[in-house]
Amino acid sequence: MIREPEKFASLLAEVRHFVRSECMPLEQQVDEQDHIPEPLVERMRALGLFGHSIPEAYGGAGLTSEELSLVNIEVSQAATTFRARFGGNTGIASESLVVDGTQAQKQKYLPQLASGRVTGCFALTEPEAGSDATAQKTVAVRDGDDYVITGRKCFITNAPIADLFTVIARTDPQARGANGITAFLVERGTPGLSTPAANRKMGQHGSPVGDVVLDGVRVHQSAIVGGVEGQGFRTAMRALNKQRINLAGLCIGPAIRLVDEMAQRARERHQSGQAIGEFQLVQQMIAESNTEVHAARALLLETARQRDAGQDVTMQASMCKLFASEMCGRVADRAVQLFGGQGYMAGNVAERFYRDVRVFRIYEGTSQIHIANIAKRTLAATA
């Protein structure tokens, strides 16, 4: 749902200009230095990028799912690391508070997340709790009015620079599966919480990812998201449902960029005395890529509108994430192929996006997990 078309068109134009004039020129530098310059982060704050999905009452823009999807398509046409810098705050790092936080928690943290003064992260994944997120080894033991949290999280986006951690931990050791899991808000500086050096990664250089170590971290019971013990897995899944829609948009943006780059390359590169764009097999790669982009975009916007209408889009969110991430991988592969030897060389736009988008098929649920979930729900709906 787009609430005020003219106002939203202005916001989208502002985002588009920022991405093209300020982010794209820095893509190679950020990739090589593995760091986004702080002045650019300040510009992100000034433009309100950290608060797009946070309600207006707490300093954000309160974008609808459809509006946020269109913004995500725009911001991800530059190297995906730029959106990752503010994406946690406007996505999974704030959504648990938006959907399940107490009023006191919302008032305390959401304005800080919306402004970008605080960077958030969502600490769910563990070495033995990836695709099976219920297999949590991190535990939170009740001690009077406090809880003592012990465990280790891995592959957490923005962990090395985060100020606020949403930590998922098991509070009931006797419970099985999704039961007995609780979400806690933990601030950096809390004794026992540490973040080792960021991991080295295949792509998305400039977006720090790392572990979160919790060694007897003591927090008051008021740190429980929503104030209710045992609801953490539900909170995580509610946040992930929206994030999967967001991620679909973040897969479509790079694919749009790569189709444009492929078309330009096809016009400029010559073989056998003619532009390679005149060869039918090159045209096939471009045509198939552009068709898949449009199909993914249509699926995403339909799902976003359904979510805005209050419908349960759990299966559709999985479909969006699955189709868009796989589509983006195929387009990136075709781009490298079309660029030929140059596409395999470092510093090339096709090579960089090929590395950057590979992770989309892994996080927020692997493609295989989404296939299983879609099949399960489809069978149940047709029984």
C-alpha positions as CSV (number, residue, x, y, z in Angstrom):
1,M,0.0,0.0,0.0
2,I,1.4,3.4,-1.0
3,R,-0.3,6.0,1.3
4,E,0.7,9.3,-0.3
5,P,2.0,8.7,-3.8
6,E,3.5,12.2,-4.4
7,K,5.3,12.2,-1.0
8,F,6.6,8.7,-1.5
9,A,7.7,9.4,-5.1
10,S,9.8,12.3,-3.7
11,L,11.4,10.0,-1.0
12,L,12.1,7.4,-3.7
13,A,13.8,10.0,-5.9
14,E,15.9,11.2,-3.0
15,V,17.0,7.6,-2.2
16,R,17.7,7.0,-5.9
17,H,19.9,10.1,-6.2
18,F,21.9,9.2,-3.1
19,V,22.5,5.6,-4.3
20,R,23.7,6.7,-7.7
21,S,25.6,9.8,-6.9
22,E,27.2,9.0,-3.5
23,C,27.2,5.2,-3.1
24,M,28.0,3.8,-6.5
25,P,31.2,5.9,-7.0
26,L,32.6,4.3,-3.7
27,E,31.8,0.7,-4.5
28,Q,35.3,-0.3,-5.5
29,Q,36.9,1.6,-2.6
30,V,34.6,0.0,0.0
31,D,35.2,-3.5,-1.5
32,E,39.0,-3.1,-1.3
33,Q,39.1,-1.4,2.1
34,D,36.3,-3.4,3.7
35,H,35.0,-0.2,5.3
36,I,32.3,2.3,4.6
37,P,33.5,5.9,5.2
38,E,31.9,7.5,8.3
39,P,30.8,10.6,6.4
40,L,28.7,8.4,4.1
41,V,27.1,6.8,7.2
42,E,26.3,10.3,8.5
43,R,24.6,11.0,5.2
44,M,22.5,7.8,5.7
45,R,21.5,9.1,9.1
46,A,20.6,12.5,7.7
47,L,18.5,10.9,5.0
48,G,16.6,8.9,7.6
49,L,17.6,5.6,6.1
50,F,18.0,3.9,9.4
51,G,14.3,4.4,10.3
52,H,12.3,3.6,7.2
53,S,10.3,0.8,8.8
54,I,10.1,2.1,12.3
55,P,6.7,3.8,13.2
56,E,6.5,7.5,12.9
57,A,5.6,7.8,16.6
58,Y,9.2,6.7,17.4
59,G,11.0,8.8,14.9
60,G,10.9,6.6,11.8
61,A,9.1,6.9,8.5
62,G,6.7,4.1,9.2
63,L,6.8,2.8,5.6
64,T,4.3,0.1,4.6
65,S,5.6,-3.2,3.3
66,E,5.0,-2.1,-0.3
67,E,6.8,1.2,0.2
68,L,9.7,-0.5,1.9
69,S,10.0,-3.1,-0.9
70,L,10.3,-0.4,-3.5
71,V,12.9,1.4,-1.4
72,N,14.9,-1.8,-0.9
73,I,14.9,-2.3,-4.7
74,E,16.4,1.1,-5.1
75,V,19.1,1.0,-2.4
76,S,20.3,-2.4,-3.4
77,Q,21.2,-1.4,-6.9
78,A,24.5,-0.2,-5.4
79,A,26.8,-2.7,-3.7
80,T,24.7,-4.5,-1.2
81,T,27.1,-3.6,1.7
82,F,25.7,0.0,1.8
83,R,22.2,-1.2,2.6
84,A,23.5,-3.7,5.1
85,R,24.9,-0.7,7.2
86,F,21.5,0.6,7.9
87,G,19.4,-2.4,7.0
88,G,19.5,-4.0,10.4
89,N,17.9,-1.0,12.0
90,T,15.2,-0.7,9.4
91,G,14.7,-4.5,9.3
92,I,15.4,-7.4,11.6
93,A,17.1,-5.5,14.4
94,S,14.1,-3.3,15.1
95,E,11.2,-5.5,13.9
96,S,11.2,-7.6,17.1
97,L,10.6,-4.5,19.1
98,V,8.0,-3.1,16.7
99,V,5.9,-6.3,16.8
100,D,6.4,-7.5,20.3
101,G,8.3,-4.9,22.4
102,T,6.8,-3.3,25.5
103,Q,5.9,0.3,25.4
104,A,8.9,1.2,27.6
105,Q,11.2,-0.8,25.3
106,K,9.9,0.9,22.2
107,Q,10.2,4.4,23.7
108,K,13.7,3.7,24.9
109,Y,15.2,2.0,21.8
110,L,13.2,2.7,18.7
111,P,14.0,6.4,18.4
112,Q,17.7,5.6,18.8
113,L,17.6,2.9,16.1
114,A,15.5,5.2,13.8
115,S,18.1,8.0,14.0
116,G,21.0,5.7,13.5
117,R,22.6,6.8,16.7
118,V,22.4,3.2,17.8
119,T,23.2,0.2,15.5
120,G,21.2,-2.9,16.2
121,C,21.8,-6.6,15.4
122,F,19.8,-9.8,15.7
123,A,21.7,-12.6,17.5
124,L,19.9,-15.8,16.6
125,T,22.3,-18.1,14.7
126,E,24.7,-20.4,16.5
127,P,27.2,-23.1,15.3
128,E,24.6,-25.8,15.8
129,A,21.4,-23.7,15.3
130,G,21.4,-22.5,11.7
131,S,18.6,-23.9,9.6
132,D,17.1,-25.4,12.8
133,A,16.9,-22.2,14.8
134,T,15.2,-24.0,17.7
135,A,18.4,-25.9,18.5
136,Q,19.6,-23.1,20.8
137,K,22.6,-23.8,23.0
138,T,22.7,-20.3,24.5
139,V,20.9,-20.4,27.8
140,A,19.5,-17.8,30.1
141,V,19.2,-18.9,33.8
142,R,16.8,-17.1,36.1
143,D,18.5,-15.5,39.2
144,G,16.0,-13.5,41.2
145,D,14.9,-10.6,39.0
146,D,17.8,-11.2,36.6
147,Y,18.8,-13.6,34.0
148,V,22.3,-14.8,33.4
149,I,23.0,-15.5,29.7
150,T,25.8,-17.8,28.4
151,G,26.5,-18.9,24.9
152,R,28.0,-17.9,21.6
153,K,26.3,-16.6,18.4
154,C,27.9,-16.7,14.9
155,F,27.5,-15.0,11.5
156,I,25.7,-12.0,13.0
157,T,25.6,-9.0,10.7
158,N,26.9,-5.8,12.3
159,A,27.9,-7.6,15.5
160,P,31.3,-6.0,15.6
161,I,29.8,-2.5,15.5
162,A,26.4,-3.0,17.2
163,D,25.3,-1.1,20.2
164,L,22.1,-3.1,20.9
165,F,21.8,-6.9,20.6
166,T,18.6,-8.9,20.4
167,V,19.8,-12.2,21.8
168,I,17.7,-15.4,21.5
169,A,18.3,-17.8,24.4
170,R,16.7,-20.9,25.9
171,T,15.1,-20.1,29.3
172,D,13.5,-23.5,29.8
173,P,16.0,-26.4,29.5
174,Q,13.2,-28.9,29.7
175,A,11.2,-27.5,26.8
176,R,11.7,-28.8,23.3
177,G,11.6,-27.1,19.9
178,A,10.3,-23.6,19.8
179,N,9.0,-23.7,23.4
180,G,11.1,-22.2,26.2
181,I,13.0,-19.7,24.0
182,T,13.2,-16.1,25.0
183,A,14.4,-12.9,23.3
184,F,16.5,-10.4,25.4
185,L,17.7,-6.9,24.7
186,V,21.4,-6.5,25.7
187,E,23.4,-3.3,25.3
188,R,27.0,-3.2,24.4
189,G,29.1,-2.6,27.5
190,T,27.1,-5.1,29.6
191,P,29.8,-7.2,31.4
192,G,30.4,-10.5,29.8
193,L,29.3,-9.5,26.3
194,S,32.0,-9.3,23.7
195,T,32.4,-9.3,19.9
196,P,35.6,-10.8,18.4
197,A,37.1,-9.4,15.2
198,A,34.9,-9.5,12.2
199,N,35.0,-12.6,9.9
200,R,36.6,-12.5,6.5
201,K,34.0,-13.1,3.9
202,M,33.6,-13.9,0.2
203,G,31.7,-10.7,-0.5
204,Q,29.8,-7.8,0.9
205,H,33.0,-6.2,2.1
206,G,32.4,-3.2,4.3
207,S,29.5,-5.0,6.1
208,P,31.0,-6.5,9.3
209,V,29.8,-9.9,10.3
210,G,31.0,-11.8,13.4
211,D,30.4,-13.7,16.6
212,V,28.7,-12.5,19.8
213,V,30.1,-14.1,23.0
214,L,27.9,-14.1,26.1
215,D,29.9,-15.1,29.2
216,G,27.6,-14.9,32.2
217,V,25.8,-11.7,30.9
218,R,23.4,-10.5,33.5
219,V,20.3,-8.6,32.5
220,H,17.2,-7.6,34.4
221,Q,13.9,-9.3,33.5
222,S,12.8,-6.0,31.9
223,A,15.2,-6.9,29.1
224,I,12.9,-9.6,27.8
225,V,11.3,-8.5,24.6
226,G,7.7,-8.0,25.3
227,G,8.2,-8.8,29.0
228,V,7.0,-12.4,28.5
229,E,9.3,-15.4,28.9
230,G,9.1,-18.2,26.4
231,Q,7.8,-16.1,23.5
232,G,11.2,-15.5,21.8
233,F,10.9,-17.9,19.0
234,R,7.6,-16.5,18.0
235,T,9.1,-13.0,18.1
236,A,12.0,-14.2,15.9
237,M,9.7,-15.7,13.3
238,R,7.5,-12.6,13.2
239,A,10.6,-10.5,12.5
240,L,12.0,-13.0,10.0
241,N,8.7,-13.1,8.0
242,K,9.0,-9.4,7.3
243,Q,12.8,-9.6,6.7
244,R,12.2,-12.3,4.0
245,I,10.0,-9.8,2.1
246,N,12.7,-7.2,2.6
247,L,15.4,-9.6,1.4
248,A,13.4,-10.3,-1.8
249,G,13.7,-6.6,-2.6
250,L,17.4,-6.7,-1.9
251,C,17.8,-9.5,-4.4
252,I,15.8,-7.7,-7.1
253,G,17.9,-4.5,-6.9
254,P,21.2,-6.1,-7.8
255,A,19.6,-8.1,-10.6
256,I,18.2,-4.9,-12.1
257,R,21.7,-3.3,-11.9
258,L,23.2,-6.4,-13.5
259,V,20.7,-6.4,-16.4
260,D,21.6,-2.8,-17.1
261,E,25.3,-3.6,-17.0
262,M,24.9,-6.6,-19.2
263,A,23.0,-4.5,-21.8
264,Q,25.6,-1.8,-21.8
265,R,28.4,-4.4,-22.2
266,A,26.5,-6.1,-25.0
267,R,26.3,-2.7,-26.9
268,E,30.0,-1.8,-26.3
269,R,31.8,-5.0,-26.6
270,H,32.6,-6.1,-30.2
271,Q,33.5,-9.5,-31.6
272,S,33.7,-10.6,-35.3
273,G,33.1,-7.0,-36.3
274,Q,29.8,-6.5,-34.5
275,A,28.4,-5.8,-31.0
276,I,28.0,-9.0,-29.0
277,G,24.4,-7.8,-28.3
278,E,23.6,-8.8,-31.9
279,F,24.3,-12.5,-31.1
280,Q,21.2,-14.4,-30.2
281,L,22.7,-16.4,-27.3
282,V,23.8,-13.1,-25.7
283,Q,20.3,-11.7,-26.2
284,Q,18.9,-14.9,-24.6
285,M,20.9,-14.2,-21.4
286,I,19.7,-10.7,-21.2
287,A,16.1,-11.5,-22.1
288,E,15.9,-14.4,-19.5
289,S,17.4,-12.2,-16.8
290,N,15.1,-9.2,-17.4
291,T,12.0,-11.5,-17.5
292,E,13.0,-13.1,-14.2
293,V,13.5,-9.7,-12.6
294,H,10.0,-8.7,-13.6
295,A,8.5,-11.9,-12.3
296,A,10.3,-11.5,-8.9
297,R,9.2,-7.9,-8.6
298,A,5.6,-8.8,-9.3
299,L,5.6,-11.6,-6.7
300,L,7.2,-9.3,-4.2
301,L,4.8,-6.4,-4.6
302,E,1.8,-8.7,-4.5
303,T,3.0,-10.3,-1.3
304,A,3.8,-6.9,0.2
305,R,0.3,-5.6,-0.6
306,Q,-1.2,-8.7,1.0
307,R,0.8,-8.1,4.2
308,D,-0.3,-4.5,4.3
309,A,-3.9,-5.8,4.0
310,G,-3.4,-7.9,7.2
311,Q,-3.2,-11.2,5.5
312,D,-1.0,-14.1,6.7
313,V,1.8,-14.2,4.1
314,T,4.1,-16.7,5.8
315,M,4.2,-19.0,2.8
316,Q,4.3,-16.1,0.3
317,A,7.2,-14.5,2.1
318,S,9.1,-17.8,1.7
319,M,8.2,-17.9,-2.0
320,C,9.5,-14.4,-2.4
321,K,12.7,-15.0,-0.7
322,L,13.3,-18.3,-2.5
323,F,12.5,-17.1,-6.0
324,A,14.2,-13.7,-5.7
325,S,17.4,-15.1,-4.2
326,E,17.7,-17.9,-6.7
327,M,16.8,-15.5,-9.5
328,C,19.5,-13.1,-8.4
329,G,22.1,-15.8,-8.4
330,R,21.2,-16.9,-11.9
331,V,21.4,-13.3,-13.2
332,A,24.8,-12.7,-11.5
333,D,26.1,-15.9,-13.1
334,R,24.9,-14.8,-16.5
335,A,26.5,-11.4,-16.0
336,V,29.9,-13.0,-15.4
337,Q,29.4,-15.2,-18.4
338,L,28.4,-12.3,-20.7
339,F,31.4,-10.2,-19.5
340,G,33.6,-13.2,-20.3
341,G,37.2,-13.1,-19.1
342,Q,36.7,-9.6,-17.8
343,G,33.9,-10.8,-15.6
344,Y,36.2,-13.0,-13.7
345,M,38.7,-10.2,-13.0
346,A,38.7,-8.4,-9.6
347,G,37.4,-4.9,-9.8
348,N,34.7,-5.7,-12.3
349,V,31.0,-5.0,-11.4
350,A,29.9,-8.5,-12.5
351,E,32.6,-10.2,-10.4
352,R,31.8,-8.0,-7.3
353,F,28.0,-8.6,-7.4
354,Y,28.6,-12.3,-8.1
355,R,30.4,-12.5,-4.7
356,D,28.0,-10.2,-2.9
357,V,24.7,-11.9,-3.8
358,R,25.8,-15.5,-3.2
359,V,24.9,-15.2,0.5
360,F,21.3,-14.3,-0.3
361,R,20.5,-18.0,-0.9
362,I,21.8,-18.9,2.6
363,Y,20.7,-16.4,5.2
364,E,17.1,-15.7,6.4
365,G,16.5,-19.4,5.7
366,T,18.4,-21.4,3.0
367,S,16.7,-22.1,-0.2
368,Q,16.3,-25.7,0.9
369,I,14.5,-24.7,4.1
370,H,12.1,-22.5,2.2
371,I,11.4,-25.3,-0.3
372,A,10.5,-27.6,2.6
373,N,8.3,-24.9,4.3
374,I,6.5,-24.1,1.1
375,A,5.8,-27.8,0.3
376,K,4.6,-28.4,3.9
377,R,2.2,-25.5,3.8
378,T,1.0,-26.3,0.3
379,L,0.2,-29.9,1.3
380,A,-1.6,-28.8,4.4
381,A,-3.7,-26.3,2.5
382,T,-4.8,-28.8,-0.1
383,A,-5.5,-31.7,2.3
